[in-house]
């Protein structure tokens, strides 16, 4: 049992990977600038996706709380959620 706990503590959660990749991308962009590929009006479309992703994440978390189950991947869930975004995808963060 103690061995499983130590393995669990060493595991890096997805936000850690996200933050490391974000820092790496920004650093590389500053160190090795490239020419602009996407023109101005289309760049605004990216803002929509940047806002849509966190909104979907917050919605999924609140929906899990509403049906009294956990969001954490290593805890035992109480219910199988198959409505809302979960009717389209098993994991809405993959959309």
C-alpha positions in Angstrom: 0.0 0.0 0.0 2.8 2.4 0.8 4.4 1.7 -2.5 1.3 2.7 -4.4 1.1 6.0 -2.4 4.7 6.9 -3.3 4.0 6.1 -7.0 0.9 8.3 -6.9 2.8 11.2 -5.4 5.5 11.0 -8.1 2.8 11.2 -10.9 2.6 14.5 -12.7 -0.9 15.7 -13.4 -1.9 17.1 -16.8 -1.9 20.8 -15.6 1.8 20.3 -14.8 2.5 19.2 -18.4 0.3 22.0 -19.7 2.3 24.6 -17.8 5.6 23.2 -18.8 4.6 23.1 -22.5 3.2 26.6 -22.3 6.4 28.0 -20.8 8.5 26.1 -23.4 6.4 27.4 -26.3 6.6 31.0 -25.2 10.3 30.7 -24.5 11.0 29.2 -27.9 8.9 31.9 -29.6 10.9 34.6 -28.0 14.2 33.0 -28.7 13.5 32.0 -32.3 10.9 34.4 -33.8 9.2 33.2 -37.0 7.2 35.2 -39.5 3.5 35.7 -39.0 1.5 33.0 -40.8 -2.0 33.9 -39.8 -3.3 37.4 -40.6 -5.1 39.7 -38.1 -8.8 38.9 -38.4 -8.2 35.1 -38.2 -6.1 35.5 -35.0 -9.3 36.6 -33.2 -10.8 33.2 -33.9 -8.1 31.8 -31.6 -9.4 33.8 -28.8 -12.7 32.1 -29.1 -11.1 28.7 -28.7 -9.0 30.0 -25.8 -12.2 31.0 -24.0 -14.2 27.9 -25.0 -11.8 25.4 -23.6 -11.8 26.7 -20.0 -15.5 27.2 -20.1 -16.0 23.5 -21.1 -13.7 22.5 -18.3 -15.6 24.5 -15.7 -18.9 23.3 -17.0 -17.8 19.7 -16.8 -16.5 20.2 -13.2 -19.7 21.8 -12.1 -21.7 19.1 -13.7 -19.7 16.4 -11.9 -20.4 18.2 -8.6 -24.1 18.4 -9.5 -24.4 14.6 -9.9 -22.2 14.0 -6.8 -19.2 12.3 -8.5 -15.5 13.1 -8.6 -13.5 14.9 -11.2 -10.2 13.5 -10.0 -9.0 10.6 -12.2 -7.6 8.5 -9.4 -10.7 8.5 -7.2 -13.6 6.1 -7.5 -16.5 7.8 -9.3 -20.1 7.4 -8.1 -22.0 7.9 -11.4 -21.4 7.5 -15.1 -22.2 10.9 -16.8 -23.6 10.5 -20.3 -25.4 13.8 -20.9 -24.2 17.2 -22.0 -20.8 17.2 -23.5 -20.4 13.7 -22.3 -23.0 12.5 -24.8 -20.7 13.6 -27.6 -17.3 12.6 -26.2 -16.2 10.4 -23.4 -13.9 13.1 -22.2 -15.0 16.7 -23.2 -11.5 18.0 -22.8 -10.7 16.0 -26.0 -13.1 18.1 -28.1 
